[in-house]
Amino acid sequence: MTNVDRSGLKERERNNWSSAAEGWRRRDALLRKGAAPVTERMFELAGIASGYRLLDIASGTGEPAISAAKVVGASGEIVGTDLVDEMLAVAREKVASEGLDNIKFHCIDAETLDFKEGSFDAVTIRWGLMFMPDPLACLASAHKALKQDGRISLACWAEPGENPFVSVLMQTLRKYMDIPVPPPGTPSMFAFADSKRLYDVLVSAGFRNIALEKMAIDVIEVDDGRAYWDVISDLAAPVMALVRQLEEPARSDYINEVIETADSLKQGETLRMVGNTWIASADK
């Protein structure tokens, strides 16, 4: 992958996620609820405790950085980074509203992090590594920033078939347009669905005692298919970039089919859209 390719891919991600910032603001409570089990497990695996100095990469609208700020307390410090300042604007609003003074966010390309060596007790990256053209550069920088024996924990989505919360969108969209398969190594939501690739890149970055586990969560819990569409259209920036390419009436037909498919998955009183994620942890 050339430098020109990386630059273009980063611009694509920046545009996609900047356009989704308002949607993520609207859906913040729902997102935090769905992701909470992953956040808690990542904190356990990283050993985050009172007084810790944590680097959270790809913080987006503030998680898991803000949750971590409440764990490390006044004697600790959180530094959060993200490529998209529009997402971080939401995070900063949330920090101000909660009166937290132990957390700062910086708009930085995670592949060019240059923190002082050995300056953090732990690093977290929740569902961000997959979208980086050069994930090894990010992890190598994270490794450098960690203290000796410091811990990293990160999450990456598993196979598309194990993630109906978004695969419903993509499977249906293939009926309406040709979606090329990304070349190996290309940033995408499922770039690290293969746990071996995730393991190998952590090894290449210098980490040791690497462990991987899989967790299933209810990513989105809503009343029905219509509510699911309303939520996911706010959140799934890469997919919505494709949906916007559809002309009417195909776009309306697509949306209606997604709603019907989601409704068919409803069990009981609510619609729970499941996701499966890898959670990796390792030592410096």
Backbone as CSV, one residue per row, in Angstrom:
resi,resn,N_x,N_y,N_z,CA_x,CA_y,CA_z,C_x,C_y,C_z
1,MET,0.847,-1.200,0.000,0.000,0.000,0.000,0.879,1.246,0.000
2,THR,0.715,2.117,-0.967,1.566,3.287,-1.099,1.149,4.389,-0.141
3,ASN,2.046,5.384,-0.014,1.723,6.516,0.844,0.498,7.262,0.323
4,VAL,0.360,7.328,-1.014,-0.805,7.991,-1.593,-2.076,7.247,-1.201
5,ASP,-2.007,5.914,-1.250,-3.155,5.104,-0.839,-3.530,5.397,0.611
6,ARG,-2.538,5.422,1.486,-2.808,5.672,2.905,-3.457,7.034,3.100
7,SER,-2.939,8.021,2.424,-3.495,9.369,2.559,-4.953,9.402,2.117
8,GLY,-5.243,8.753,1.000,-6.615,8.735,0.520,-7.546,7.977,1.442
9,LEU,-7.060,6.856,1.983,-7.872,6.058,2.897,-8.157,6.817,4.187
10,LYS,-7.165,7.538,4.687,-7.377,8.319,5.902,-8.386,9.437,5.665
11,GLU,-8.302,10.056,4.492,-9.254,11.116,4.182,-10.670,10.549,4.091
12,ARG,-10.788,9.354,3.520,-12.093,8.699,3.454,-12.651,8.474,4.848
13,GLU,-11.829,7.949,5.748,-12.295,7.687,7.112,-12.639,8.989,7.829
14,ARG,-11.815,10.006,7.625,-12.086,11.292,8.268,-13.430,11.851,7.795
15,ASN,-13.682,11.781,6.504,-14.946,12.295,5.972,-16.142,11.490,6.470
16,ASN,-16.000,10.150,6.442,-17.101,9.299,6.898,-17.484,9.603,8.339
17,TRP,-16.488,9.652,9.211,-16.792,9.763,10.640,-17.119,11.192,11.061
18,SER,-16.582,12.171,10.340,-16.998,13.542,10.657,-18.474,13.732,10.338
19,SER,-18.952,13.083,9.278,-20.365,13.193,8.917,-21.271,12.476,9.915
20,ALA,-20.698,11.546,10.691,-21.491,10.762,11.642,-21.478,11.336,13.056
21,ALA,-20.725,12.392,13.286,-20.549,12.892,14.649,-21.871,13.271,15.312
22,GLU,-22.757,13.938,14.572,-24.039,14.346,15.166,-24.893,13.126,15.499
23,GLY,-24.863,12.123,14.633,-25.598,10.899,14.915,-25.093,10.199,16.158
24,TRP,-23.783,10.182,16.321,-23.208,9.563,17.520,-23.569,10.357,18.774
25,ARG,-23.686,11.671,18.637,-24.128,12.478,19.777,-25.557,12.081,20.161
26,ARG,-26.418,11.943,19.163,-27.821,11.593,19.431,-27.949,10.227,20.074
27,ARG,-27.102,9.304,19.698,-27.233,7.912,20.147,-26.258,7.550,21.268
28,ASP,-25.740,8.537,21.948,-24.681,8.286,22.930,-25.090,7.303,24.019
29,ALA,-26.264,7.491,24.599,-26.698,6.622,25.703,-26.845,5.175,25.231
30,LEU,-27.424,4.987,24.059,-27.603,3.646,23.506,-26.252,2.983,23.225
31,LEU,-25.329,3.749,22.675,-23.996,3.227,22.380,-23.260,2.809,23.644
32,ARG,-23.316,3.659,24.658,-22.612,3.341,25.902,-23.184,2.091,26.552
33,LYS,-24.502,1.947,26.497,-25.127,0.759,27.085,-24.686,-0.505,26.347
34,GLY,-24.725,-0.480,25.017,-24.361,-1.663,24.256,-22.906,-2.057,24.424
35,ALA,-22.028,-1.058,24.488,-20.586,-1.323,24.547,-20.070,-1.551,25.958
36,ALA,-20.887,-1.303,26.968,-20.410,-1.353,28.359,-19.698,-2.661,28.727
37,PRO,-20.222,-3.835,28.343,-19.513,-5.070,28.715,-18.106,-5.160,28.125
38,VAL,-17.930,-4.652,26.917,-16.606,-4.662,26.294,-15.682,-3.687,27.013
39,THR,-16.182,-2.499,27.303,-15.389,-1.507,28.027,-14.922,-2.055,29.366
40,GLU,-15.839,-2.653,30.109,-15.481,-3.194,31.430,-14.433,-4.296,31.319
41,ARG,-14.587,-5.169,30.336,-13.619,-6.250,30.172,-12.255,-5.717,29.749
42,MET,-12.236,-4.718,28.883,-10.973,-4.111,28.493,-10.258,-3.497,29.692
43,PHE,-11.011,-2.843,30.571,-10.414,-2.256,31.762,-9.826,-3.344,32.669
44,GLU,-10.556,-4.438,32.805,-10.049,-5.552,33.625,-8.739,-6.086,33.057
45,LEU,-8.721,-6.296,31.751,-7.545,-6.885,31.115,-6.350,-5.945,31.137
46,ALA,-6.609,-4.644,31.076,-5.517,-3.668,31.126,-5.101,-3.343,32.555
47,GLY,-5.892,-3.824,33.518,-5.561,-3.578,34.923,-5.718,-2.138,35.347
48,ILE,-6.605,-1.416,34.696,-6.751,0.016,34.975,-7.254,0.228,36.400
49,ALA,-6.572,1.125,37.120,-6.894,1.337,38.533,-6.676,2.799,38.890
50,SER,-7.054,3.150,40.102,-6.888,4.514,40.597,-5.437,4.965,40.439
51,GLY,-5.270,6.186,39.938,-3.939,6.746,39.784,-3.263,6.432,38.468
52,TYR,-3.876,5.611,37.639,-3.261,5.222,36.367,-3.245,6.396,35.374
53,ARG,-2.228,6.355,34.518,-2.168,7.260,33.362,-2.442,6.412,32.128
54,LEU,-3.556,6.711,31.446,-4.038,5.885,30.342,-4.046,6.669,29.038
55,LEU,-3.606,6.010,27.970,-3.727,6.532,26.618,-4.842,5.768,25.916
56,ASP,-5.901,6.484,25.522,-7.001,5.879,24.772,-6.931,6.357,23.337
57,ILE,-6.677,5.437,22.421,-6.524,5.750,21.003,-7.848,5.510,20.284
58,ALA,-8.178,6.383,19.340,-9.439,6.318,18.592,-10.632,6.493,19.533
59,SER,-10.597,7.548,20.317,-11.623,7.797,21.341,-12.975,8.154,20.759
60,GLY,-13.012,8.647,19.527,-14.297,9.018,18.933,-15.022,10.051,19.772
61,THR,-16.258,9.738,20.156,-17.051,10.666,20.960,-16.793,10.507,22.458
62,GLY,-15.682,9.855,22.811,-15.248,9.902,24.206,-15.155,8.601,24.956
63,GLU,-15.524,7.495,24.317,-15.452,6.222,25.021,-14.416,5.303,24.370
64,PRO,-13.719,4.518,25.213,-13.910,4.330,26.659,-13.161,5.317,27.552
65,ALA,-12.625,6.402,26.965,-11.805,7.327,27.734,-12.540,7.922,28.925
66,ILE,-13.798,8.370,28.710,-14.531,9.023,29.791,-14.843,8.039,30.910
67,SER,-15.220,6.819,30.542,-15.441,5.802,31.581,-14.160,5.531,32.356
68,ALA,-13.030,5.523,31.665,-11.747,5.281,32.330,-11.392,6.415,33.281
69,ALA,-11.769,7.643,32.922,-11.465,8.788,33.784,-12.101,8.632,35.160
70,LYS,-13.265,7.990,35.194,-13.948,7.776,36.475,-13.292,6.662,37.280
71,VAL,-12.587,5.764,36.600,-11.893,4.678,37.289,-10.559,5.164,37.868
72,VAL,-9.800,5.935,37.093,-8.463,6.342,37.555,-8.543,7.457,38.597
73,GLY,-9.654,8.193,38.609,-9.862,9.187,39.651,-9.000,10.425,39.522
74,ALA,-9.067,11.259,40.541,-8.376,12.549,40.515,-6.868,12.402,40.454
75,SER,-6.348,11.297,40.959,-4.891,11.086,40.944,-4.402,10.489,39.636
76,GLY,-5.329,10.144,38.741,-4.963,9.574,37.448,-5.157,10.578,36.329
77,GLU,-4.844,10.137,35.122,-4.966,11.023,33.959,-5.292,10.198,32.721
78,ILE,-6.196,10.724,31.904,-6.547,10.094,30.639,-6.167,11.033,29.494
79,VAL,-5.482,10.498,28.508,-5.208,11.218,27.270,-5.912,10.453,26.145
80,GLY,-6.852,11.109,25.481,-7.581,10.480,24.394,-7.204,11.114,23.061
81,THR,-7.128,10.289,22.023,-6.795,10.803,20.690,-7.792,10.277,19.666
82,ASP,-7.946,11.035,18.585,-8.760,10.572,17.469,-8.382,11.369,16.230
83,LEU,-8.638,10.779,15.070,-8.339,11.420,13.793,-9.345,12.506,13.436
84,VAL,-10.538,12.430,14.044,-11.670,13.272,13.600,-12.064,14.246,14.705
85,ASP,-11.810,15.508,14.472,-12.066,16.509,15.508,-13.553,16.701,15.767
86,GLU,-14.403,16.464,14.749,-15.855,16.589,14.955,-16.343,15.577,15.983
87,MET,-15.769,14.376,15.989,-16.124,13.384,17.009,-15.618,13.832,18.382
88,LEU,-14.396,14.338,18.416,-13.829,14.781,19.696,-14.574,15.984,20.268
89,ALA,-15.192,16.788,19.417,-15.989,17.913,19.920,-17.123,17.402,20.794
90,VAL,-17.724,16.287,20.398,-18.771,15.665,21.207,-18.184,15.168,22.523
91,ALA,-17.017,14.546,22.448,-16.360,14.042,23.656,-16.063,15.169,24.634
92,ARG,-15.576,16.278,24.120,-15.240,17.407,25.002,-16.489,17.982,25.666
93,GLU,-17.599,18.015,24.929,-18.860,18.477,25.522,-19.266,17.571,26.687
94,LYS,-19.111,16.274,26.506,-19.490,15.323,27.548,-18.589,15.479,28.781
95,VAL,-17.305,15.683,28.551,-16.368,15.896,29.662,-16.752,17.139,30.451
96,ALA,-17.083,18.211,29.731,-17.471,19.456,30.405,-18.762,19.286,31.192
97,SER,-19.721,18.555,30.619,-21.005,18.385,31.293,-20.876,17.541,32.554
98,GLU,-19.889,16.648,32.573,-19.692,15.785,33.744,-18.667,16.355,34.720
99,GLY,-18.071,17.482,34.376,-17.135,18.137,35.280,-15.853,17.365,35.520
100,LEU,-15.414,16.609,34.530,-14.177,15.839,34.673,-12.980,16.709,34.317
101,ASP,-11.969,16.693,35.176,-10.781,17.509,34.906,-9.502,16.675,34.807
102,ASN,-9.668,15.352,34.658,-8.492,14.478,34.555,-8.385,13.841,33.171
103,ILE,-8.957,14.498,32.166,-8.981,13.928,30.824,-8.832,15.028,29.785
104,LYS,-8.003,14.748,28.771,-7.811,15.682,27.655,-7.854,14.907,26.344
105,PHE,-8.406,15.542,25.324,-8.495,14.924,23.997,-7.664,15.714,22.996
106,HIS,-7.015,14.979,22.095,-6.176,15.591,21.069,-6.507,14.976,19.716
107,CYS,-6.651,15.820,18.702,-6.891,15.342,17.344,-5.545,14.997,16.717
108,ILE,-5.221,13.697,16.716,-3.918,13.216,16.261,-4.127,11.957,15.429
109,ASP,-3.364,11.823,14.373,-3.319,10.597,13.589,-2.634,9.520,14.434
110,ALA,-3.338,8.441,14.706,-2.812,7.402,15.602,-1.565,6.714,15.051
111,GLU,-1.331,6.848,13.760,-0.138,6.242,13.169,1.094,7.115,13.344
112,THR,0.914,8.311,13.891,2.042,9.227,14.073,2.188,9.669,15.530
113,LEU,1.650,8.902,16.457,1.750,9.250,17.879,3.217,9.342,18.288
114,ASP,3.516,10.344,19.101,4.905,10.529,19.510,4.980,10.954,20.971
115,PHE,4.343,10.173,21.826,4.388,10.462,23.256,5.736,10.023,23.842
116,LYS,6.083,10.614,24.939,7.340,10.285,25.604,7.376,8.800,25.952
117,GLU,8.501,8.192,25.729,8.637,6.760,25.984,8.351,6.439,27.452
118,GLY,7.560,5.394,27.661,7.272,4.933,29.018,6.411,5.867,29.833
119,SER,5.500,6.621,29.192,4.737,7.641,29.920,3.331,7.211,30.310
120,PHE,2.902,5.994,29.925,1.551,5.536,30.256,1.580,4.166,30.916
121,ASP,0.650,3.966,31.853,0.500,2.662,32.504,-0.264,1.678,31.628
122,ALA,-1.148,2.200,30.782,-1.993,1.332,29.957,-2.424,2.066,28.700
123,VAL,-2.801,1.284,27.680,-3.329,1.807,26.416,-4.594,1.031,26.086
124,THR,-5.606,1.735,25.611,-6.832,1.087,25.115,-7.130,1.572,23.695
125,ILE,-7.674,0.660,22.871,-8.128,1.007,21.513,-9.399,0.198,21.265
126,ARG,-10.530,0.821,21.375,-11.797,0.102,21.218,-12.391,0.382,19.845
127,TRP,-12.337,-0.633,18.975,-12.942,-0.568,17.633,-12.409,0.597,16.799
128,GLY,-11.103,0.795,16.879,-10.481,1.832,16.066,-9.356,1.330,15.183
129,LEU,-8.670,0.282,15.626,-7.492,-0.200,14.899,-7.854,-0.643,13.486
130,MET,-9.062,-1.186,13.297,-9.480,-1.754,12.006,-9.492,-0.715,10.891
131,PHE,-9.657,0.557,11.254,-9.819,1.603,10.244,-8.499,2.287,9.884
132,MET,-7.385,1.775,10.384,-6.085,2.405,10.144,-5.353,1.720,8.991
133,PRO,-4.866,2.490,8.012,-4.108,1.902,6.915,-2.820,1.229,7.358
134,ASP,-2.210,1.736,8.446,-0.953,1.164,8.947,-1.106,0.876,10.443
135,PRO,-1.855,-0.161,10.804,-2.088,-0.438,12.225,-0.808,-0.753,12.991
136,LEU,0.179,-1.312,12.309,1.439,-1.613,12.990,2.110,-0.339,13.491
137,ALA,2.053,0.732,12.709,2.640,1.994,13.144,1.969,2.493,14.415
138,CYS,0.652,2.360,14.479,-0.081,2.759,15.679,0.347,1.931,16.884
139,LEU,0.373,0.614,16.715,0.707,-0.261,17.842,2.158,-0.106,18.278
140,ALA,3.057,0.139,17.330,4.458,0.358,17.697,4.596,1.636,18.524
141,SER,3.842,2.674,18.158,3.858,3.916,18.932,3.253,3.706,20.314
142,ALA,2.184,2.914,20.374,1.570,2.608,21.664,2.534,1.833,22.553
143,HIS,3.244,0.891,21.954,4.228,0.095,22.698,5.303,1.006,23.289
144,LYS,5.789,1.929,22.496,6.805,2.866,22.969,6.277,3.720,24.120
145,ALA,5.038,4.147,24.025,4.465,5.044,25.033,4.215,4.359,26.370
146,LEU,4.110,3.046,26.372,3.838,2.297,27.603,5.078,2.182,28.483
147,LYS,4.830,2.155,29.781,5.880,1.796,30.731,6.222,0.320,30.560
148,GLN,7.409,-0.067,30.990,7.749,-1.487,30.969,6.746,-2.262,31.820
149,ASP,6.245,-3.354,31.279,5.195,-4.188,31.891,3.820,-3.532,31.862
150,GLY,3.705,-2.393,31.180,2.395,-1.789,30.984,1.538,-2.678,30.095
151,ARG,0.224,-2.424,30.120,-0.715,-3.309,29.428,-1.476,-2.567,28.338
152,ILE,-1.790,-3.295,27.276,-2.686,-2.793,26.239,-3.893,-3.711,26.151
153,SER,-5.069,-3.139,25.926,-6.256,-3.936,25.611,-6.967,-3.250,24.457
154,LEU,-7.492,-4.050,23.550,-8.139,-3.480,22.371,-9.230,-4.414,21.879
155,ALA,-10.171,-3.837,21.134,-11.297,-4.598,20.590,-11.388,-4.383,19.087
156,CYS,-11.648,-5.479,18.358,-11.863,-5.446,16.914,-12.998,-6.411,16.581
157,TRP,-13.869,-6.028,15.676,-15.025,-6.863,15.359,-14.614,-8.181,14.719
158,ALA,-15.349,-9.240,15.057,-15.136,-10.571,14.492,-15.790,-10.646,13.108
159,GLU,-15.988,-11.859,12.592,-16.476,-12.052,11.225,-17.833,-11.375,10.988
160,PRO,-18.067,-10.893,9.762,-19.345,-10.234,9.457,-20.563,-11.086,9.813
161,GLY,-20.495,-12.398,9.545,-21.622,-13.266,9.837,-21.973,-13.359,11.303
162,GLU,-21.025,-12.991,12.164,-21.256,-13.008,13.611,-21.708,-11.646,14.117
163,ASN,-21.937,-10.716,13.202,-22.299,-9.352,13.582,-23.530,-8.872,12.820
164,PRO,-24.686,-9.472,13.096,-25.898,-9.078,12.378,-26.279,-7.622,12.573
165,PHE,-25.780,-6.971,13.618,-26.144,-5.575,13.822,-25.721,-4.705,12.635
166,VAL,-24.710,-5.164,11.896,-24.300,-4.421,10.700,-24.367,-5.274,9.438
167,SER,-24.243,-6.602,9.558,-24.264,-7.448,8.361,-25.630,-7.415,7.668
168,VAL,-26.694,-7.158,8.439,-28.024,-6.988,7.822,-27.977,-5.869,6.786
169,LEU,-27.283,-4.799,7.103,-27.156,-3.680,6.173,-26.412,-4.092,4.909
170,MET,-25.266,-4.746,5.101,-24.400,-5.054,3.970,-24.985,-6.147,3.077
171,GLN,-25.545,-7.186,3.673,-26.131,-8.261,2.877,-27.270,-7.742,2.006
172,THR,-28.062,-6.869,2.574,-29.171,-6.293,1.810,-28.656,-5.339,0.730
173,LEU,-27.631,-4.576,1.055,-27.111,-3.593,0.107,-26.529,-4.254,-1.140
174,ARG,-26.019,-5.466,-0.993,-25.449,-6.176,-2.141,-26.503,-6.505,-3.203
175,LYS,-27.767,-6.469,-2.810,-28.839,-6.667,-3.787,-29.054,-5.424,-4.656
176,TYR,-28.539,-4.294,-4.194,-28.804,-3.026,-4.850,-27.583,-2.410,-5.524
177,MET,-26.387,-2.902,-5.172,-25.173,-2.382,-5.814,-24.045,-3.402,-5.685
178,ASP,-23.076,-3.275,-6.536,-21.879,-4.100,-6.449,-20.950,-3.486,-5.408
179,ILE,-20.595,-4.288,-4.407,-19.686,-3.826,-3.364,-18.400,-4.624,-3.480
180,PRO,-17.322,-4.033,-3.960,-16.077,-4.775,-4.123,-15.509,-5.231,-2.780
181,VAL,-14.906,-6.405,-2.796,-14.252,-6.912,-1.586,-12.950,-6.141,-1.385
182,PRO,-12.739,-5.551,-0.208,-11.507,-4.789,0.013,-10.283,-5.704,-0.097
183,PRO,-9.202,-5.236,-0.726,-7.968,-6.029,-0.768,-7.475,-6.310,0.643
184,PRO,-6.755,-7.425,0.851,-6.202,-7.739,2.176,-5.392,-6.562,2.720
185,GLY,-5.613,-6.263,3.983,-4.882,-5.174,4.613,-5.538,-3.820,4.496
186,THR,-6.625,-3.739,3.712,-7.325,-2.464,3.564,-8.147,-2.167,4.814
187,PRO,-8.141,-0.935,5.294,-8.944,-0.608,6.476,-10.429,-0.859,6.231
188,SER,-11.070,-1.487,7.190,-12.509,-1.710,7.134,-12.954,-2.186,8.505
189,MET,-14.243,-2.230,8.696,-14.788,-2.656,9.983,-14.319,-4.051,10.371
190,PHE,-14.086,-4.909,9.376,-13.733,-6.301,9.656,-12.289,-6.627,9.268
191,ALA,-11.448,-5.611,9.278,-10.047,-5.818,8.887,-9.313,-6.787,9.812
192,PHE,-9.765,-6.882,11.068,-9.136,-7.809,12.008,-10.109,-8.884,12.467
193,ALA,-11.040,-9.241,11.596,-11.948,-10.347,11.915,-11.177,-11.647,12.101
194,ASP,-10.071,-11.803,11.373,-9.182,-12.953,11.533,-8.300,-12.701,12.746
195,SER,-8.521,-13.468,13.808,-7.785,-13.233,15.054,-6.287,-13.451,14.889
196,LYS,-5.890,-14.272,13.915,-4.457,-14.492,13.691,-3.775,-13.211,13.226
197,ARG,-4.470,-12.455,12.370,-3.886,-11.188,11.933,-3.727,-10.236,13.108
198,LEU,-4.713,-10.210,13.989,-4.645,-9.352,15.166,-3.487,-9.783,16.069
199,TYR,-3.362,-11.073,16.281,-2.273,-11.605,17.107,-0.924,-11.240,16.485
200,ASP,-0.793,-11.455,15.186,0.487,-11.245,14.510,0.925,-9.782,14.541
201,VAL,-0.021,-8.848,14.384,0.375,-7.449,14.375,0.807,-7.002,15.778
202,LEU,0.216,-7.579,16.817,0.657,-7.280,18.185,2.068,-7.818,18.425
203,VAL,2.344,-8.999,17.916,3.699,-9.556,18.016,4.691,-8.648,17.296
204,SER,4.342,-8.235,16.078,5.234,-7.392,15.280,5.518,-6.057,15.958
205,ALA,4.564,-5.568,16.751,4.743,-4.296,17.451,5.568,-4.445,18.725
206,GLY,5.900,-5.685,19.092,6.756,-5.909,20.247,6.055,-6.353,21.510
207,PHE,4.744,-6.596,21.438,4.012,-7.002,22.639,4.238,-8.477,22.952
208,ARG,4.018,-8.836,24.211,4.204,-10.216,24.665,3.022,-10.631,25.544
209,ASN,2.970,-11.903,25.835,1.866,-12.453,26.643,0.510,-12.050,26.056
210,ILE,0.393,-12.231,24.759,-0.824,-11.825,24.051,-1.933,-12.846,24.274
211,ALA,-3.108,-12.350,24.597,-4.283,-13.217,24.782,-5.450,-12.636,24.008
212,LEU,-6.251,-13.516,23.404,-7.441,-13.092,22.668,-8.656,-13.857,23.167
213,GLU,-9.759,-13.153,23.265,-11.021,-13.784,23.629,-12.133,-13.126,22.821
214,LYS,-13.243,-13.827,22.696,-14.379,-13.304,21.935,-15.541,-13.025,22.885
215,MET,-16.220,-11.922,22.641,-17.368,-11.556,23.474,-18.553,-11.219,22.581
216,ALA,-19.737,-11.702,22.954,-20.976,-11.358,22.274,-21.720,-10.312,23.092
217,ILE,-22.238,-9.294,22.412,-22.978,-8.240,23.099,-24.216,-7.868,22.289
218,ASP,-25.197,-7.278,22.960,-26.333,-6.665,22.280,-25.916,-5.237,21.934
219,VAL,-25.426,-5.049,20.714,-24.911,-3.738,20.327,-26.017,-2.697,20.344
220,ILE,-27.149,-3.067,19.780,-28.292,-2.157,19.697,-29.539,-2.889,20.187
221,GLU,-30.229,-2.319,21.143,-31.494,-2.867,21.617,-32.573,-1.802,21.446
222,VAL,-33.526,-2.078,20.572,-34.568,-1.109,20.231,-35.921,-1.830,20.137
223,ASP,-36.964,-1.087,19.802,-38.302,-1.661,19.767,-38.555,-2.531,18.533
224,ASP,-38.052,-2.078,17.371,-38.409,-2.788,16.135,-37.453,-2.406,15.009
225,GLY,-37.751,-2.916,13.811,-36.894,-2.677,12.665,-36.784,-1.217,12.281
226,ARG,-37.880,-0.479,12.362,-37.835,0.951,12.053,-36.899,1.686,13.003
227,ALA,-36.994,1.363,14.288,-36.115,1.999,15.264,-34.662,1.605,15.012
228,TYR,-34.455,0.358,14.615,-33.094,-0.094,14.279,-32.533,0.738,13.135
229,TRP,-33.317,0.914,12.062,-32.831,1.709,10.936,-32.515,3.137,11.361
230,ASP,-33.401,3.737,12.159,-33.173,5.108,12.609,-31.846,5.222,13.356
231,VAL,-31.532,4.211,14.175,-30.291,4.233,14.956,-29.081,3.946,14.074
232,ILE,-29.136,2.853,13.324,-27.950,2.429,12.582,-27.602,3.421,11.484
233,SER,-28.590,4.111,10.940,-28.289,5.115,9.913,-27.563,6.315,10.499
234,ASP,-27.671,6.517,11.803,-26.895,7.544,12.493,-25.457,7.102,12.766
235,LEU,-25.254,5.792,12.886,-23.983,5.292,13.413,-23.032,4.709,12.383
236,ALA,-23.562,3.976,11.418,-22.718,3.180,10.519,-22.203,4.027,9.365
237,ALA,-21.246,4.883,9.643,-20.771,5.854,8.662,-20.283,5.227,7.359
238,PRO,-19.445,4.181,7.384,-18.965,3.624,6.114,-20.088,3.062,5.242
239,VAL,-21.079,2.427,5.862,-22.197,1.866,5.096,-23.078,2.982,4.547
240,MET,-23.324,3.990,5.356,-24.188,5.083,4.907,-23.564,5.848,3.737
241,ALA,-22.231,5.874,3.676,-21.574,6.507,2.531,-21.946,5.786,1.237
242,LEU,-22.129,4.469,1.298,-22.562,3.697,0.136,-24.053,3.886,-0.137
243,VAL,-24.844,3.867,0.926,-26.297,4.010,0.769,-26.633,5.330,0.083
244,ARG,-25.889,6.369,0.397,-26.150,7.682,-0.213,-25.923,7.676,-1.724
245,GLN,-25.231,6.662,-2.222,-24.997,6.562,-3.664,-26.215,6.004,-4.409
246,LEU,-27.141,5.385,-3.675,-28.346,4.838,-4.307,-29.293,5.957,-4.708
247,GLU,-29.878,5.827,-5.881,-30.877,6.784,-6.320,-32.271,6.252,-5.983
248,GLU,-33.210,7.165,-5.888,-34.605,6.756,-5.670,-35.154,6.107,-6.940
249,PRO,-36.026,5.094,-6.869,-36.635,4.583,-5.629,-35.821,3.477,-4.954
250,ALA,-34.625,3.164,-5.494,-33.840,2.056,-4.940,-33.496,2.284,-3.474
251,ARG,-33.215,3.547,-3.121,-32.844,3.813,-1.728,-34.005,3.518,-0.783
252,SER,-35.195,3.938,-1.148,-36.366,3.652,-0.305,-36.643,2.157,-0.229
253,ASP,-36.484,1.470,-1.347,-36.688,0.013,-1.354,-35.676,-0.671,-0.436
254,TYR,-34.447,-0.203,-0.501,-33.391,-0.767,0.357,-33.722,-0.570,1.835
255,ILE,-34.090,0.638,2.193,-34.401,0.928,3.602,-35.564,0.063,4.083
256,ASN,-36.591,-0.054,3.285,-37.748,-0.874,3.671,-37.361,-2.335,3.845
257,GLU,-36.475,-2.830,2.983,-36.054,-4.229,3.105,-35.214,-4.444,4.360
258,VAL,-34.351,-3.486,4.685,-33.571,-3.583,5.927,-34.505,-3.629,7.134
259,ILE,-35.518,-2.776,7.141,-36.466,-2.741,8.260,-37.203,-4.068,8.388
260,GLU,-37.650,-4.613,7.266,-38.361,-5.892,7.294,-37.461,-7.023,7.776
261,THR,-36.215,-7.032,7.314,-35.269,-8.076,7.740,-34.993,-7.976,9.229
262,ALA,-34.790,-6.764,9.702,-34.544,-6.576,11.131,-35.745,-7.005,11.958
263,ASP,-36.939,-6.671,11.505,-38.156,-7.083,12.220,-38.253,-8.602,12.341
264,SER,-37.771,-9.306,11.315,-37.836,-10.767,11.340,-36.924,-11.368,12.404
265,LEU,-35.990,-10.577,12.912,-35.057,-11.054,13.938,-35.546,-10.757,15.354
266,LYS,-36.654,-10.073,15.456,-37.156,-9.690,16.775,-37.643,-10.906,17.541
267,GLN,-37.247,-10.957,18.797,-37.689,-12.012,19.707,-38.175,-11.357,20.992
268,GLY,-39.398,-11.610,21.350,-39.940,-10.996,22.562,-40.339,-9.549,22.325
269,GLU,-40.154,-8.724,23.339,-40.638,-7.349,23.307,-39.693,-6.396,22.600
270,THR,-38.414,-6.753,22.482,-37.455,-5.835,21.877,-36.657,-6.531,20.781
271,LEU,-36.016,-5.717,19.976,-35.129,-6.211,18.926,-33.696,-6.024,19.406
272,ARG,-32.998,-7.131,19.603,-31.601,-7.088,20.039,-30.706,-7.455,18.865
273,MET,-29.924,-6.506,18.409,-29.012,-6.730,17.296,-27.635,-7.060,17.864
274,VAL,-27.213,-8.281,17.615,-26.036,-8.835,18.280,-24.752,-8.500,17.519
275,GLY,-23.679,-8.371,18.280,-22.348,-8.239,17.715,-21.373,-9.135,18.454
276,ASN,-20.336,-9.579,17.743,-19.261,-10.361,18.354,-17.937,-9.658,18.102
277,THR,-17.181,-9.488,19.147,-15.924,-8.761,19.042,-14.767,-9.539,19.650
278,TRP,-13.622,-9.419,19.033,-12.397,-9.897,19.658,-11.934,-8.860,20.675
279,ILE,-11.458,-9.334,21.801,-10.793,-8.461,22.776,-9.399,-9.035,22.995
280,ALA,-8.403,-8.235,22.690,-7.011,-8.674,22.826,-6.360,-7.915,23.963
281,SER,-5.433,-8.557,24.623,-4.659,-7.897,25.671,-3.229,-8.398,25.611
282,ALA,-2.303,-7.568,26.075,-0.888,-7.943,25.997,-0.069,-7.057,26.927
283,ASP,1.157,-7.492,27.179,2.115,-6.739,27.994,3.206,-6.131,27.113
284,LYS,3.761,-5.022,27.581,4.972,-4.508,26.948,6.160,-5.329,27.428
